Amino acid sequence: MPKFTVAVIRIGYACQDMEVEAPNEEEAKEVALDHAGGESFSEHHSEYKVDYVTSMSEEQRRDEKRGLYPDKEDSAN
């Protein structure tokens, strides 16, 4: 059976109310965005989409059977 490499993208959504001091709403947005990287967010929704798909060549499948082409799990460790 043919094998494919599928690049999957995970997009997470989270929201947090932040209190900031600023002279106006536009500045408040900038201040909040500047501080957002240091905050802890709880993800409440995720989406998944496929970025691309490539077919494994016959040579890659042979190499995989001989242990020369690492599994995704092996390369992650």
C-alpha positions as CSV (number, residue, x, y, z in Angstrom):
1,M,0.0,0.0,0.0
2,P,1.4,3.5,-0.8
3,K,2.8,5.6,2.0
4,F,2.6,9.4,2.3
5,T,4.1,12.1,4.4
6,V,1.3,14.5,5.5
7,A,2.3,17.8,7.2
8,V,-0.4,18.6,9.7
9,I,-0.7,22.1,11.2
10,R,-2.3,22.6,14.6
11,I,-3.8,26.0,15.3
12,G,-4.7,26.7,18.9
13,Y,-7.0,29.4,20.2
14,A,-7.0,30.9,23.6
15,C,-8.3,34.1,25.2
16,Q,-7.4,36.0,28.3
17,D,-8.6,39.3,29.6
18,M,-5.7,41.6,30.5
19,E,-5.9,44.8,32.5
20,V,-3.5,47.5,31.2
21,E,-2.9,51.2,31.7
22,A,-2.7,53.3,28.6
23,P,-3.7,56.8,27.4
24,N,-6.2,55.4,24.8
25,E,-7.7,52.2,23.3
26,E,-5.1,52.0,20.5
27,E,-2.2,52.2,23.0
28,A,-4.0,49.7,25.3
29,K,-4.1,47.2,22.4
30,E,-0.3,47.7,21.8
31,V,0.5,47.4,25.5
32,A,-1.6,44.2,25.8
33,L,0.0,42.6,22.7
34,D,3.5,43.5,24.0
35,H,2.8,41.8,27.4
36,A,0.9,38.8,25.9
37,G,4.1,36.7,25.3
38,G,4.7,36.6,29.1
39,E,1.2,35.5,30.0
40,S,-0.1,32.0,30.5
41,F,-3.0,31.2,28.2
42,S,-5.4,28.2,28.4
43,E,-6.2,26.8,25.0
44,H,-9.9,26.2,24.6
45,H,-10.1,25.3,20.9
46,S,-7.9,23.8,18.3
47,E,-8.1,23.3,14.6
48,Y,-6.1,21.0,12.3
49,K,-5.3,21.4,8.6
50,V,-3.1,19.7,6.1
51,D,-0.3,21.9,4.7
52,Y,1.0,19.4,2.1
53,V,1.2,15.7,1.2
54,T,4.1,13.9,-0.5
55,S,4.3,10.4,-1.6
56,M,7.1,8.2,-0.4
57,S,9.2,6.9,-3.3
58,E,9.7,3.2,-3.8
59,E,13.4,3.7,-2.8
60,Q,12.3,5.4,0.5
61,R,9.9,2.5,1.2
62,R,12.8,0.0,0.6
63,D,15.1,2.0,2.9
64,E,12.4,2.1,5.6
65,K,12.0,-1.7,5.5
66,R,15.8,-2.0,5.9
67,G,15.8,0.4,8.8
68,L,17.5,3.2,6.9
69,Y,14.6,5.6,6.8
70,P,13.6,6.6,10.4
71,D,10.0,6.7,11.5
72,K,8.5,10.1,12.5
73,E,8.4,8.8,16.1
74,D,12.1,7.8,16.0
75,S,13.2,11.2,14.6
76,A,11.3,13.1,17.2
77,N,13.3,11.5,20.0
